[in-house]
Every structure is written in C-alpha cells, then in structure tokens.
Amino acid sequence: MVTQKKTKKKTKKKTIRSQSKGSMVRKPKSTELWVVKIGSQLIMEGGPLLIRALMQEVAYLMKYKSIKIVWVTSGAIASARQRLDYQWRSLPEKQALSALGQPMLMDLYNLALQSQGLMGAQVLLSYSDFKRKESRTHLCNTIYQLLDWNAVPLLNENDVVATDEIQFGDNDQLSAKVACELKANRLVILTHVEGLYDREPSQNGAQLVDFLPRVNQVMIREALAFQKSSLGRGGISSKLLAAQKASQAGIPTFLVRGSTDKVLTRLWQKENIGTRISGKRSLKKDFND
C-alpha cells in the first residue's frame, strides 16, 4: 500500500512539471524580428495598392533577408465608416462598425499576401490580455508559432469589446507593448508624414528630426499640441510615447512615411529616412540590433 501511494505522488508531480514546461515561451528561429504598425489614415489614403506594395516588401524581407515581421494594423472602424458613409455616435455603434470593418481589413491583407504566397493570421487583442503573465505567454507562443510557419501575424485591438476605460488608447501603444513582449529588434511606425518634426509640419520652417537619442516627457507634452489624424486616435505624442516604451526595453523605433517607395527595404538597407529613435541600451548599434 505504501508503495502504491508513492507511485501516485510521483505521477502527479510529473504531470505538473509537464504542464509548466508547456507554458514556456518558445524563441523564434529567426535572428531578426520587426514589429511594424500602420495607422487608419494611411490605409484609407493608400488603399489596396499601398497594402499590396507593403506586403510585397514584407514577403521580400521574410523570404530573402530572414526577417520575421509582426504587423499591427488599424483601419477596421475607418473601413466600415467609408463603406457605409456613416459616423458613429455611440459606443455600440462604434463597436458594431469595428465588427463590420475588421473582415474588410483582413480581405485587403489576405489578397495582398496570397499574391506573394503567404498567409495572414488575424490576432485581435484587448487590454486585459496583457494584464496576466499567462495570457502574455500564450500570446508570444502563438505569434512565434505563426512566424515559424512563415505566416504574417496581423494584430489589431479588439474594438468590439474595448471601451474608453479598458483600451490601449491607440495602436501605437499596442505596437510598443507587443514589441516589448516579443523582444523585437526594432519597432517601425508608418505614418502619413515623413517623421518627427521640430514643430507642427504645416508651419513654415518645420525641420525633420532624423535622430533622437531619447524621448522625454517634455517632448511628449509639446507634441500634444500637434494635430491628430482625422481618422485614427493617435497623434505624434502617442508615437513618441510608444517609442519611449520601446526605448526603455532597448528597442529602437523608426517613424517613417508609409507611402514612401520601398520604405521597409530602405530601412533594412540602413538608408537615413524618417526619424530614428534610439533604443536605450545602445546608441551606436540601432541599425544592427
């Protein structure tokens, strides 16, 4: 009887250890991982042609440069608004537009990716997904598995369940959180302007800032006065805040115009376009991280 009890205890412990191992984050095989974010205004202005051009670049970088890319995309609500010619007036209407627009958005990406022999994988996230370590671990494992299968994870906030009290605020913040969780090599934020300017871009004499060693709170407060996108929730202050979070994790951020020809390839080629914001760990190795 004593021997049987010991056997049962050993079996139980073995099961617990096995479950614990199953929750461990698997590292991707690729040595380079980018998180790329694109906003609503850029998608609406560029349409299917822009998405197709960007996905061609994604395919090139994945197939020939061994770079894994996680894509964070806005545009679900804006897509439905454009199709229905309707401006939401309440939270249920906004959430319903998101439900209608998300499949429209995925259709754009899937058509573009399929033409390159790739698959897109929809990943909708809510703020609560990042509050528990177990949820973050499962998220990382899922994304790493998709990358191993050479699929392109297409991330967006789940606006169907998001409210003002429980949301990221905009996808700039979502992209920064994802980059930090995945330990990405760089965060690329595609915008409808060239990058960060020393003042409102529409003002005379505005100069592009090509490099920032760091982002501080004064810069973020000053940027709050800049005009926001007419379609999205984020402005330049939101992008600086995202860059600050990434920098604290040692991840450099690139703010670039998304409609620039071969924009992702040119970043890989270390061409000086847009604004580069250093990762905190190193000011000299950002292009090689």
C-alpha positions as a Python dict, from the first residue, in 0.01 Angstrom:
ca = {
    (1, 'M'): (0, 0, 0),
    (2, 'V'): (281, 239, 85),
    (3, 'T'): (449, 169, -250),
    (4, 'Q'): (130, 245, -441),
    (5, 'K'): (88, 582, -269),
    (6, 'K'): (441, 686, -357),
    (7, 'T'): (383, 591, -718),
    (8, 'K'): (72, 807, -739),
    (9, 'K'): (252, 1108, -591),
    (10, 'K'): (537, 1077, -839),
    (11, 'T'): (294, 1055, -1129),
    (12, 'K'): (113, 1367, -1011),
    (13, 'K'): (436, 1567, -981),
    (14, 'K'): (544, 1460, -1328),
    (15, 'T'): (217, 1587, -1474),
    (16, 'I'): (256, 1925, -1304),
    (17, 'R'): (611, 1966, -1437),
    (18, 'S'): (492, 1880, -1787),
    (19, 'Q'): (219, 2145, -1774),
    (20, 'S'): (469, 2403, -1653),
    (21, 'K'): (704, 2332, -1943),
    (22, 'G'): (418, 2368, -2188),
    (23, 'S'): (369, 2732, -2083),
    (24, 'M'): (727, 2839, -2157),
    (25, 'V'): (779, 3095, -2433),
    (26, 'R'): (943, 2948, -2742),
    (27, 'K'): (1202, 3168, -2907),
    (28, 'P'): (1174, 3223, -3284),
    (29, 'K'): (1435, 3071, -3512),
    (30, 'S'): (1494, 3400, -3690),
    (31, 'T'): (1761, 3630, -3551),
    (32, 'E'): (1572, 3944, -3657),
    (33, 'L'): (1216, 4040, -3564),
    (34, 'W'): (1038, 4362, -3657),
    (35, 'V'): (706, 4495, -3530),
    (36, 'V'): (552, 4726, -3791),
    (37, 'K'): (248, 4944, -3722),
    (38, 'I'): (32, 5126, -3977),
    (39, 'G'): (-246, 5374, -3898),
    (40, 'S'): (-600, 5424, -4026),
    (41, 'Q'): (-538, 5742, -4223),
    (42, 'L'): (-252, 5587, -4418),
    (43, 'I'): (-461, 5281, -4503),
    (44, 'M'): (-759, 5488, -4615),
    (45, 'E'): (-542, 5719, -4826),
    (46, 'G'): (-331, 5443, -4979),
    (47, 'G'): (-599, 5177, -5018),
    (48, 'P'): (-537, 4830, -5169),
    (49, 'L'): (-242, 4949, -5382),
    (50, 'L'): (-46, 5061, -5076),
    (51, 'I'): (-126, 4743, -4883),
    (52, 'R'): (-17, 4530, -5180),
    (53, 'A'): (311, 4722, -5212),
    (54, 'L'): (385, 4690, -4840),
    (55, 'M'): (305, 4317, -4835),
    (56, 'Q'): (539, 4268, -5131),
    (57, 'E'): (813, 4420, -4917),
    (58, 'V'): (717, 4201, -4622),
    (59, 'A'): (744, 3894, -4845),
    (60, 'Y'): (1084, 4005, -4977),
    (61, 'L'): (1226, 4064, -4629),
    (62, 'M'): (1089, 3735, -4498),
    (63, 'K'): (1198, 3520, -4791),
    (64, 'Y'): (1535, 3671, -4877),
    (65, 'K'): (1657, 3853, -4564),
    (66, 'S'): (1530, 3615, -4293),
    (67, 'I'): (1343, 3892, -4114),
    (68, 'K'): (1025, 3798, -3930),
    (69, 'I'): (757, 4067, -3927),
    (70, 'V'): (462, 4116, -3694),
    (71, 'W'): (213, 4363, -3843),
    (72, 'V'): (-3, 4588, -3623),
    (73, 'T'): (-284, 4747, -3822),
    (74, 'S'): (-556, 4999, -3756),
    (75, 'G'): (-835, 5065, -4003),
    (76, 'A'): (-1129, 4843, -3912),
    (77, 'I'): (-1362, 5120, -3798),
    (78, 'A'): (-1242, 5355, -4072),
    (79, 'S'): (-1305, 5088, -4337),
    (80, 'A'): (-1665, 5038, -4223),
    (81, 'R'): (-1723, 5413, -4198),
    (82, 'Q'): (-1603, 5456, -4554),
    (83, 'R'): (-1815, 5169, -4687),
    (84, 'L'): (-2133, 5276, -4507),
    (85, 'D'): (-2068, 5652, -4517),
    (86, 'Y'): (-2167, 5661, -4151),
    (87, 'Q'): (-2022, 5840, -3847),
    (88, 'W'): (-2073, 5658, -3519),
    (89, 'R'): (-2249, 5844, -3238),
    (90, 'S'): (-2240, 5592, -2954),
    (91, 'L'): (-2012, 5319, -2822),
    (92, 'P'): (-2233, 5032, -2952),
    (93, 'E'): (-2229, 5190, -3298),
    (94, 'K'): (-1850, 5226, -3287),
    (95, 'Q'): (-1811, 4863, -3179),
    (96, 'A'): (-2053, 4747, -3449),
    (97, 'L'): (-1853, 4936, -3711),
    (98, 'S'): (-1542, 4759, -3587),
    (99, 'A'): (-1712, 4421, -3628),
    (100, 'L'): (-1811, 4510, -3985),
    (101, 'G'): (-1478, 4664, -4077),
    (102, 'Q'): (-1238, 4400, -3946),
    (103, 'P'): (-1323, 4142, -4217),
    (104, 'M'): (-1294, 4416, -4482),
    (105, 'L'): (-948, 4499, -4350),
    (106, 'M'): (-842, 4134, -4344),
    (107, 'D'): (-958, 4092, -4703),
    (108, 'L'): (-715, 4365, -4811),
    (109, 'Y'): (-425, 4193, -4639),
    (110, 'N'): (-512, 3838, -4738),
    (111, 'L'): (-541, 3925, -5106),
    (112, 'A'): (-206, 4104, -5096),
    (113, 'L'): (-32, 3826, -4902),
    (114, 'Q'): (-177, 3543, -5109),
    (115, 'S'): (-35, 3703, -5423),
    (116, 'Q'): (306, 3660, -5256),
    (117, 'G'): (243, 3301, -5148),
    (118, 'L'): (198, 3398, -4782),
    (119, 'M'): (-81, 3368, -4528),
    (120, 'G'): (-211, 3632, -4288),
    (121, 'A'): (-322, 3544, -3935),
    (122, 'Q'): (-574, 3765, -3755),
    (123, 'V'): (-489, 3835, -3390),
    (124, 'L'): (-732, 4062, -3202),
    (125, 'L'): (-613, 4182, -2863),
    (126, 'S'): (-770, 4360, -2568),
    (127, 'Y'): (-606, 4550, -2285),
    (128, 'S'): (-678, 4269, -2039),
    (129, 'D'): (-471, 4024, -2248),
    (130, 'F'): (-156, 4198, -2122),
    (131, 'K'): (-251, 4209, -1754),
    (132, 'R'): (-185, 3840, -1681),
    (133, 'K'): (153, 3677, -1737),
    (134, 'E'): (-10, 3355, -1857),
    (135, 'S'): (-203, 3541, -2129),
    (136, 'R'): (111, 3723, -2243),
    (137, 'T'): (297, 3392, -2258),
    (138, 'H'): (28, 3230, -2472),
    (139, 'L'): (24, 3534, -2700),
    (140, 'C'): (400, 3513, -2755),
    (141, 'N'): (387, 3138, -2814),
    (142, 'T'): (110, 3179, -3072),
    (143, 'I'): (290, 3456, -3259),
    (144, 'Y'): (620, 3265, -3256),
    (145, 'Q'): (443, 2958, -3397),
    (146, 'L'): (286, 3164, -3674),
    (147, 'L'): (627, 3309, -3759),
    (148, 'D'): (776, 2959, -3770),
    (149, 'W'): (508, 2874, -4026),
    (150, 'N'): (605, 3183, -4229),
    (151, 'A'): (266, 3340, -4168),
    (152, 'V'): (227, 3713, -4107),
    (153, 'P'): (51, 3791, -3776),
    (154, 'L'): (-192, 4080, -3833),
    (155, 'L'): (-266, 4240, -3497),
    (156, 'N'): (-536, 4490, -3407),
    (157, 'E'): (-711, 4598, -3091),
    (158, 'N'): (-1040, 4418, -3040),
    (159, 'D'): (-1257, 4730, -3055),
    (160, 'V'): (-1575, 4521, -3035),
    (161, 'V'): (-1513, 4477, -2661),
    (162, 'A'): (-1287, 4777, -2591),
    (163, 'T'): (-1420, 5081, -2404),
    (164, 'D'): (-1261, 5411, -2301),
    (165, 'E'): (-1183, 5256, -1962),
    (166, 'I'): (-1026, 4935, -2098),
    (167, 'Q'): (-835, 5002, -2416),
    (168, 'F'): (-479, 5069, -2528),
    (169, 'G'): (-578, 5417, -2642),
    (170, 'D'): (-442, 5358, -2992),
    (171, 'N'): (-240, 5102, -3181),
    (172, 'D'): (83, 5293, -3128),
    (173, 'Q'): (71, 5176, -2767),
    (174, 'L'): (-33, 4827, -2871),
    (175, 'S'): (263, 4800, -3109),
    (176, 'A'): (505, 4909, -2835),
    (177, 'K'): (366, 4655, -2590),
    (178, 'V'): (388, 4378, -2849),
    (179, 'A'): (744, 4476, -2943),
    (180, 'C'): (850, 4462, -2579),
    (181, 'E'): (679, 4128, -2512),
    (182, 'L'): (832, 3968, -2823),
    (183, 'K'): (1173, 4129, -2761),
    (184, 'A'): (1169, 4267, -3115),
    (185, 'N'): (1481, 4407, -3278),
    (186, 'R'): (1301, 4720, -3393),
    (187, 'L'): (965, 4895, -3393),
    (188, 'V'): (861, 5064, -3719),
    (189, 'I'): (568, 5308, -3711),
    (190, 'L'): (437, 5400, -4055),
    (191, 'T'): (274, 5744, -4067),
    (192, 'H'): (131, 5988, -4323),
    (193, 'V'): (418, 6234, -4264),
    (194, 'E'): (796, 6199, -4313),
    (195, 'G'): (868, 6152, -3943),
    (196, 'L'): (908, 6373, -3637),
    (197, 'Y'): (936, 6747, -3695),
    (198, 'D'): (1069, 7015, -3463),
    (199, 'R'): (730, 7188, -3485),
    (200, 'E'): (389, 7141, -3648),
    (201, 'P'): (476, 7012, -4001),
    (202, 'S'): (239, 7261, -4166),
    (203, 'Q'): (428, 7557, -4017),
    (204, 'N'): (688, 7741, -4220),
    (205, 'G'): (1042, 7635, -4145),
    (206, 'A'): (948, 7299, -3993),
    (207, 'Q'): (1251, 7069, -3999),
    (208, 'L'): (1257, 6690, -3994),
    (209, 'V'): (1436, 6542, -3692),
    (210, 'D'): (1633, 6249, -3831),
    (211, 'F'): (1762, 6114, -3498),
    (212, 'L'): (1660, 6128, -3131),
    (213, 'P'): (1885, 5973, -2866),
    (214, 'R'): (1587, 5951, -2630),
    (215, 'V'): (1229, 6066, -2570),
    (216, 'N'): (1140, 6264, -2259),
    (217, 'Q'): (813, 6386, -2109),
    (218, 'V'): (870, 6744, -2227),
    (219, 'M'): (874, 6627, -2590),
    (220, 'I'): (556, 6427, -2537),
    (221, 'R'): (375, 6723, -2375),
    (222, 'E'): (483, 6959, -2653),
    (223, 'A'): (369, 6711, -2917),
    (224, 'L'): (18, 6706, -2768),
    (225, 'A'): (-43, 7037, -2944),
    (226, 'F'): (22, 6875, -3283),
    (227, 'Q'): (-277, 6786, -3495),
    (228, 'K'): (-413, 6433, -3465),
    (229, 'S'): (-507, 6210, -3753),
    (230, 'S'): (-861, 6274, -3874),
    (231, 'L'): (-933, 5900, -3889),
    (232, 'G'): (-725, 5744, -3613),
    (233, 'R'): (-694, 5803, -3240),
    (234, 'G'): (-319, 5862, -3226),
    (235, 'G'): (-107, 6169, -3292),
    (236, 'I'): (267, 6235, -3279),
    (237, 'S'): (260, 6240, -2898),
    (238, 'S'): (125, 5884, -2899),
    (239, 'K'): (405, 5774, -3131),
    (240, 'L'): (666, 5934, -2907),
    (241, 'L'): (515, 5762, -2604),
    (242, 'A'): (532, 5428, -2789),
    (243, 'A'): (894, 5498, -2885),
    (244, 'Q'): (974, 5581, -2523),
    (245, 'K'): (835, 5246, -2406),
    (246, 'A'): (1028, 5060, -2674),
    (247, 'S'): (1347, 5250, -2595),
    (248, 'Q'): (1324, 5153, -2229),
    (249, 'A'): (1329, 4791, -2344),
    (250, 'G'): (1632, 4856, -2566),
    (251, 'I'): (1430, 4861, -2890),
    (252, 'P'): (1492, 5138, -3146),
    (253, 'T'): (1190, 5297, -3314),
    (254, 'F'): (1163, 5429, -3669),
    (255, 'L'): (895, 5686, -3761),
    (256, 'V'): (864, 5697, -4140),
    (257, 'R'): (616, 5789, -4411),
    (258, 'G'): (439, 5467, -4502),
    (259, 'S'): (377, 5566, -4863),
    (260, 'T'): (750, 5611, -4930),
    (261, 'D'): (859, 5381, -5211),
    (262, 'K'): (1025, 5063, -5077),
    (263, 'V'): (1014, 5208, -4727),
    (264, 'L'): (1079, 4882, -4539),
    (265, 'T'): (1354, 4770, -4775),
    (266, 'R'): (1524, 5106, -4744),
    (267, 'L'): (1515, 5078, -4365),
    (268, 'W'): (1677, 4735, -4392),
    (269, 'Q'): (1941, 4890, -4619),
    (270, 'K'): (2013, 5141, -4338),
    (271, 'E'): (1908, 5437, -4551),
    (272, 'N'): (1858, 5753, -4348),
    (273, 'I'): (1484, 5815, -4388),
    (274, 'G'): (1229, 5937, -4137),
    (275, 'T'): (1316, 5967, -3769),
    (276, 'R'): (1521, 5711, -3581),
    (277, 'I'): (1477, 5699, -3202),
    (278, 'S'): (1747, 5508, -3022),
    (279, 'G'): (1698, 5205, -2804),
    (280, 'K'): (1818, 5284, -2453),
    (281, 'R'): (2075, 5003, -2437),
    (282, 'S'): (2286, 5128, -2728),
    (283, 'L'): (2310, 5444, -2932),
    (284, 'K'): (2558, 5301, -3183),
    (285, 'K'): (2409, 4964, -3272),
    (286, 'D'): (2048, 5052, -3351),
    (287, 'F'): (2074, 4954, -3716),
    (288, 'N'): (2225, 4620, -3622),
    (289, 'D'): (2001, 4527, -3328),
}
